[in-house]
Amino acid sequence: MKVFLVFVFIVFIGLSAVWSRSEDNMKYLAKVARRCANSTGATEDDVQQYLDVTIPQNRRAKCLYACINKLFGVINKDIEFVPQALKEYARLTHAGQPEFQRVLGEIVDTCAQVNDTDECELAYKILNCLVPESELWSLTEEDMKYVLKITKRCANVTGATEEDVQSFMARDLGQGRSGKCLYACMHKLFGVITKNIEFNPQALKDLARWSYSGQPQLHQVASEIVDACAQVTDTDECELAYKVTNCLMQEADRKNFNFREW
């Protein structure tokens, strides 16, 4: 279930990702980005790439990110990276998710020493530190340790066994109650199941959008899979988590899509 394993790293790939990606907030971010485009000479393509969370490759796009980062306090007037600004966004947008905030904070801390005297290059370096370019959304051994730690925290809360944890890490869908509740805890942590015990397809669709940036065909298939499961419901969060995951796997198999590597 790479969909949950990579989520913690995708959230911080830009301010548009850290901020809640509701329709209203996306409109706000688009407005801010276009305001910065006017002052930096960035094009509409540069704005769209920002909204699609794409690492900038040209000077205009880098300066667009710099302008937005400055507006949100991520780069200060002395052209310095302010990691605390990103941590504050995590605190605001993921209130009630302390473990999620902690992991995101540690990710930001790894990039805390990034610096450059050019604000555009600094914005690029910050983003490039937070998002490994070499292998899109790949998980290293260290990344897996983070995920394992979070999973074990959920196991402690739900009473899941070590076998349940290993099954989750192996991306196997368990049948027992404890395994289902472990999935539910992880789903809730990443916003896939809401506090009202409802499936939130948009959380997965946003992930697909980020994971397959520059791969529109894969993004389209992933979105179709999520849409096919959008009506899954249950009043029991553990059963809901099981039904959602099972539906996604079945739809992925039907489309010959390797969901387990998503």
C-alpha positions, -999 to +999 in steps of 0.1 A: +000+000+000+025+026-011-003+051-013-001+055+025+037+050+028+046+079+005+020+103+018+041+117+046+068+128+021+044+141-005+027+166+018+057+188+021+067+192-016+054+227-017+031+252+001+003+241-022+007+206-007+011+216+029-020+237+028-053+220+028-062+212-008-099+219-006-115+236-036-115+270-017-079+268-007-068+257-042-086+288-056-068+309-030-034+294-039-040+299-076-048+336-068-016+339-048+004+322-075-009+344-102-002+375-081+034+363-078+035+355-115+028+391-123+057+403-102+082+376-113+073+372-150+062+336-145+039+322-171+005+305-167+023+272-174+046+279-144+016+287-122-001+254-132+031+235-125+031+250-091-005+240-085+004+205-098+033+204-073+061+201-099+097+209-091+106+241-110+133+238-137+135+273-151+144+306-135+108+320-138+093+291-120+119+291-093+112+328-086+075+321-086+081+296-058+104+321-040+077+348-041+051+324-027+075+311+000+082+347+010+045+355+013+040+325+036+071+333+056+091+302+045+118+325+031+124+356+052+136+391+042+172+381+047+168+353+022+169+325+048+148+293+050+125+293+080+116+257+087+093+267+115+069+282+090+064+248+074+060+232+108+033+258+117+014+249+085+016+213+095+002+221+129-027+241+115-036+218+086-031+186+106-045+195+140-053+165+161-027+144+142+004+148+165+023+118+151+018+131+115+030+165+126+061+150+143+071+130+113+066+160+090+086+181+114+115+156+112+114+157+074+116+195+075+145+194+100+165+174+075+164+203+052+168+230+078+204+239+067+195+246+031+208+280+021+215+302-009+220+340-013+197+340-043+161+337-032+149+319-064+177+293-060+169+290-023+133+282-031+143+256-056+168+240-032+143+238-004+118+220-026+145+198-041+156+188-006+121+178+004+114+159-028+140+135-041+143+140-078+163+109-086+134+084-081+099+098-080+083+091-046+106+061-039+109+048-003+143+043+012+151+020+041+150+051+064+116+061+050+102+026+058+114+030+094+093+062+097+063+044+083+069+014+105+071+036+136+037+052+127+022+019+120+033+005+154+018+036+171-015+028+154-011-008+165-008+003+201-040+023+198-060-004+181-046-035+197-032-048+163-007-075+165+029-076+152+016-099+125-010-072+115+018-047+113+040-069+091+010-076+069+005-038+065+041-032+057+040-061+032+009-044+016-013-074+024-050-068+032-058-087+064-092-103+072-091-100+110-107-073+131-074-060+145-058-058+110-088-038+097-087-014+126-050-009+120-058+002+084-086+024+098-061+042+121-037+048+092-065+059+069-077+084+095-041+097+101-038+105+064-073+119+059-086+090+038-113+084+064-128+115+080-138+120+117-173+113+106-163+078+094-166+087+057-143+078+029-126+108+015-117+100-021-102+134-027-073+125-004-063+096-026-069+116-058-046+143-046-020+117-039-024+103-074-020+137-088+012+143-070+026+108-074+020+107-111+029+143-119+041+143-155+024+109-161-011+119-171-022+084-182-013+068-149-028+096-130-061+092-150-062+055-143-056+059-106-083+086-104-107+063-122-100+035-097-107+059-068-139+071-084-151+036-088-149+032-050-162+066-040-195+054-028-181+028-003-196+033+031-199+018+065-207+031+100-178+011+114-144+027+107-126-006+107-150-022+082-149+010+061-111+009+059-113-028+048-140-021+022-122+009+008-089-009+005-105-041-009-124-021-035-093-002-046-074-035-050-102-051-070-106-021-093-068-020-098-067-056-107-096-051-132-076-024-149-043-043-146-030-015-125-004-023-098-021-007-069+002-023-044+031-002-059+010+030-059 
